[in-house]
Amino acid sequence: MGTKVLLDGHRSPTQTALYTAQQRARRDASVWTLVQGILAPLQFLVFLVSLVLVLRFLATGAGYEAATVSILLKTGFLYLIMITGAIWEKVVFGQYLFAPAFFWEDVFSFVVIALHTAYVWAVLTQALPATGQMAIALAAYAAYVVNATQFLLKLRAARLEAGAPA
């Protein structure tokens, strides 16, 4: 029976650890860990700027182009982090996606990707008015915040499991 460190720092004897010793070693040695560590905060910064631009457009009707460019940039970061994250998962866990340790994060990542892709489709086809496009972007951003929180909680759990300060 394995153990897992819970968010409060205690171990649950009925759950397995987030990483085996070999997976932790592969994670720590992989360049893809660094890539994820760089891309994630960059994506978050683009998200924050874009969120302000989207809200400004919705509040004032001004700045559609800037908001659109920012959402497309955020979407590009999302696609990039998903591809490099899948490579990271392959290196660490031996499969590109849905490794047991990150199954639900990956599932929700696809919700985030679907919403961002729906936004891109709406912009390219002009199937929705600008406010409809921005509504999709806000839904995508809400899902992104949930997904980012999942990953931050997983990072915290990994640090607690390793005995490092959270």
N, C-alpha and C positions, 0 to 999 in steps of 0.2 A: 504494500500500500504506500503510495507516495504522499507527499505533503505539498501544500501550496501556501504561500504567504498571503494573507488577506490584507486589505488596505489598512487595517488597524495594526498591522505588524505581527499578528498572531498567525499560527499555522493551523490549517484545517487538515486533519489526518485523512479525510476521505477524498481529497482532491490532489491532483498531481501538480508538480512544479511547472511554472511557465516555460522554463528552458531546462533541458538536460545539461550536464556539464559540457558535453560535446557541442550542443547547439549554442551554448553561451560562448564557448571558445570560437566557434565559427562566426557568431554575431560580432564579437569583439575584434576579430581579425579582418572582417570584411570591409572593403572600401564602400560598399553599399550602405553600411550603417552610417558612415560619415555623410554620404550623399543624402540620405533621408534626414539626417540631423541638420543639414543645410537647407534642403528644399522645404521642409515643414514650416519653419519660421518665416521663410520668404513667402510661401503661399499664404500664411496667416497675415502678413503685412499687406500683401496685395488685396486680400479679402477685406481688411479693415478700410483701406482707401476706397475700394470699390463699393463697399457698403455705404460709405458716406456719399459717394457720387450717385448711387442708386436712390438713396433716400432724398438727396437734394433734388434729383429729377422729379421724383414723385411729389415732393412738396411744392416745387416751383414750376415744373414743366421745362426747366432749363437744363442743358447739359446732357441731352440724350446721347450724343456721340461719345462724350467722355465716359459716361456710365457704360455704354456698350463696349467700348474698347477695354475698359477695366474688367468687365465680366468675361470677355473673351480671353484676356490675359490670365485671369483667375482660373478659367477653364483649362487653358494650356498648362498651367502649373499643376492642376488636378490630374490631368492625363499623364504628365511627366512623372509625378510622384506615384501614381498608380503603377505605371510601367516599372519604374525603378524599385518600387516596393514589392512588386511581384518577383523581380529578380532577387531582391534581398531575401524574400521568403524561400525561394528556391535554394539559395546558398545556405541559409540557416536551417530550414526544416525539410529540404528535399522535395518540395512541391511549390509550384508557382503561386497558387492561391488556396485559400481555405484550409491552411494548416490548422489543426485543432486549437492551438494556442491563440490564433487570430481569426477564427472562423467568423464570429459575429461582427467583428470589425470589417472584415472583407465583405460580408453580406451587405452591411450598411453602406460600405464604400460604393457598391453598385447602385444603390438608391441615389447616392450623391451624384455619381456619374450620369445616371439616367436623367436626373433633373437638369444638370448642366447641359447635357446633350439636347434635351428638349428645348432649352433656351436657345442654343445655337441653331437648331432647326427652325424655331420661331423667328429668329432674326433673318436667317437666310431665305426663308420662304415668305416672310412678312405675313404669315398666317394669323398673327395676332397684332393688335395695335401696340404701341410702345408701352402703355401701362400694363397690358397683359404680359408682354415680354418681361417687364420688370417684376411682375408678380411671380413669374416662374423663377427668375433670378433670386428673389427673396426666399422662395420655398427651397431652392437649391442651397442657399446660404444657411438657412435654418438646419437643413439636413447635414451640411458640412460642419456646423458647430457641434451637433450631436456626435458625428463621427470623429471629429478632432478630440472631443471629450473622451470618447471611448479609448482612443490611442493614448491620450495623456494619462488616463487611469491605468492603462496597461503598462506604460512606462514607469509610473509610480510603483505598481506592483512588482515590476522587474527589479527596480532599485531596492525596494524593501526585501525582496527575496534574496538579493545579493548582499544585503546587509549595509548598503550604502545609504547615506542620508537622502531622503526624498526631496 
